[in-house]
């Protein structure tokens, strides 16, 4: 599983990354977490309002900071 955090390096993006890593640990899932700060790459996903969470090249959330429990629910679906 490859998870990308799309954002420009702001505090919100960092928080989303931290919450994602906590959710992965809680579920005991190994995944590669990549932070994408390049605007052109973010645009390829159609994301105009970061932060965004991308799991295996599918945008599952954008424009808000998901809490750890919300990310856990998303990961269970995938």
C-alpha positions as CSV (number, residue, x, y, z in Angstrom):
1,X,0.0,0.0,0.0
2,X,1.3,3.4,-0.9
3,X,-0.2,6.4,0.9
4,X,0.5,10.0,-0.3
5,X,-0.1,13.1,1.7
6,X,-0.6,16.0,-0.7
7,X,0.1,19.5,0.6
8,X,2.6,22.3,0.5
9,X,4.3,21.5,3.8
10,X,2.0,23.4,6.1
11,X,1.0,22.5,9.6
12,X,-2.3,20.9,8.4
13,X,-0.4,18.6,6.0
14,X,2.0,17.6,8.7
15,X,-0.9,16.8,11.1
16,X,-2.6,14.7,8.4
17,X,0.7,12.7,7.9
18,X,1.0,12.2,11.7
19,X,-2.6,11.0,12.0
20,X,-2.2,8.7,9.1
21,X,0.9,7.1,10.6
22,X,-0.9,6.7,13.9
23,X,-3.8,5.0,12.1
24,X,-1.5,2.6,10.3
25,X,0.2,1.7,13.6
26,X,-3.1,1.2,15.3
27,X,-4.2,-1.3,12.6
28,X,-0.7,-2.8,12.3
29,X,-0.6,-2.1,8.6
30,X,2.7,-1.5,6.8
31,X,2.6,1.1,4.1
32,X,4.8,3.6,2.5
33,X,3.8,7.1,3.4
34,X,5.0,9.8,1.0
35,X,4.6,13.5,1.4
36,X,4.0,15.2,-2.0
37,X,4.7,19.0,-1.9
38,X,5.0,19.6,-5.7
39,X,2.0,21.5,-6.9
40,X,2.1,20.0,-10.4
41,X,2.0,16.5,-9.0
42,X,-0.9,17.4,-6.7
43,X,-2.7,18.8,-9.7
44,X,-2.5,15.4,-11.5
45,X,-4.8,14.1,-8.8
46,X,-7.2,17.0,-9.3
47,X,-6.5,18.3,-5.8
48,X,-6.9,22.0,-5.5
49,X,-7.5,22.3,-1.7
50,X,-4.8,20.5,0.3
51,X,-4.2,18.6,2.5
52,X,-5.3,15.5,0.7
53,X,-5.0,11.8,1.4
54,X,-4.3,9.4,-1.5
55,X,-4.3,5.7,-1.0
56,X,-2.9,3.6,-3.9
57,X,-3.4,6.5,-6.3
58,X,-7.1,7.1,-5.3
59,X,-7.9,10.4,-3.6
60,X,-10.0,9.5,-0.5
61,X,-10.0,12.9,1.2
62,X,-9.1,16.5,0.4
63,X,-9.5,19.9,2.0
64,X,-9.6,18.7,5.6
65,X,-7.5,17.3,8.3
66,X,-8.8,13.8,9.0
67,X,-8.6,12.5,12.6
68,X,-6.9,9.2,13.3
69,X,-10.2,7.4,13.8
70,X,-11.5,8.7,10.5
71,X,-8.4,7.4,8.7
72,X,-8.7,4.0,10.5
73,X,-12.2,3.7,9.0
74,X,-10.9,4.6,5.5
75,X,-8.1,2.1,5.8
76,X,-10.5,-0.7,6.8
77,X,-12.5,-0.1,3.6
78,X,-9.4,-0.4,1.5
